[in-house]
Amino acid sequence: MSATIGLSLRLPEGWTAERVEGRGVVITADLAAGQLCQVTVDEEIRSFARGNVRVEDENHTVLLGERRWRSRLYAAAIADLRLSSR
């Protein structure tokens, strides 16, 4: 069964999401051959970065005031994680 992250988005089978104090939500993709890839989402600054890291890079920032920014932020982070895991 896929995990949820408190939104209508669902994570692929084998992926997890965990809230980490001082960082945000870390999404981990457990890939074949035991390889793990991660992305951290920081809702406070509305941005994400690859890895289990403190998000400082605002290259992936979702504009303030846009409707449904939270679901779009997670969708973008999940899409980026899928690309990085190939």
Sequence and secondary structure as in RCSB ss.txt:
>XXXX:A:sequence
MSATIGLSLRLPEGWTAERVEGRGVVITADLAAGQLCQVTVDEEIRSFARGNVRVEDENHTVLLGERRWRSRLYA
AAIADLRLSSR
>XXXX:A:secstr
   B SSS B  TTEEEEEETTTEEEEEEE GGG EEEEEEETTTTEEEESSS     TT   TT TTHHHHHHH
HHHHHHHHHT 
